[in-house]
């Protein structure tokens, strides 16, 4: 492997900008002492991931005040370029009426409509990310994403 093909680290700002370019990530948590991963659509609210699930779901119970990871990535159609970002933070179930109402106005469309839905916030306490593949191509993708986010 050539040095230019090694993963190249992304800054916190680059990671957060790239996160807004994809609608689905994976929450990584512990379920009955075993690792569990669940794909989730999400929205970034400041530097916190917001997801929505049923209040009485196994996921909501498992995430309650737990330290979790949320992983997001995107790869080109030929799978030779891309990026990957992971955030880690302590999940918090949102229970305030005003905060719930504000989050309900965000562009988050839950996959399953739940009458007793619950928002969960995951703050980006620790953020890591890297570009993958040949440097010239993934740098161009990052530059294009940054330009789109700025407009």
C-alpha positions, 0 to 999 in steps of 0.5 A, a space after each residue: 500500500 502506498 503512503 498516499 493510500 493510507 487513511 488520512 485523519 479529518 479534523 473535528 470540523 471536517 467530520 461534522 461537515 461530512 456527517 451532514 451529507 448522509 442521512 443514515 448512520 449506525 448507533 453502536 451500543 451494548 445490549 445485554 453485555 454484548 455489542 449491538 449496532 443499529 442503522 438509524 436515520 439521524 440529523 445533526 443538531 449543532 454538534 449532537 446527533 439526534 435520532 428518534 425511536 419508540 419510547 418503549 423500544 429496546 433501543 431506547 432502554 439500552 441507550 438511556 444514559 449509556 456511552 455510545 458510538 455513532 458511525 457514519 461513512 460514505 464511499 464512492 460507487 467503486 468503493 475505492 474512495 470514501 470517508 468514515 466518521 465516528 463520534 462517541 458520547 453519552 446518550 440522553 433521552 429527551 424529556 422536556 416538552 419544549 425541546 421535544 417540540 423543537 426537535 420535532 421540527 428538525 428534518 428528521 423523518 423516522 422510519 417507523 412512526 411511533 405514537 410514543 416516540 422518543 428523541 435521543 441526543 448523542 453529543 459529539 464528545 469524541 470525534 474521529 474520522 479519516 479519508 480513505 483511498 487515493 488522496 487526490 480523489 477523496 480530497 476533491 470529495 471533501 472539498 465539494 462537500 465543504 462547498 455545498 455546506 457553505 452555500 
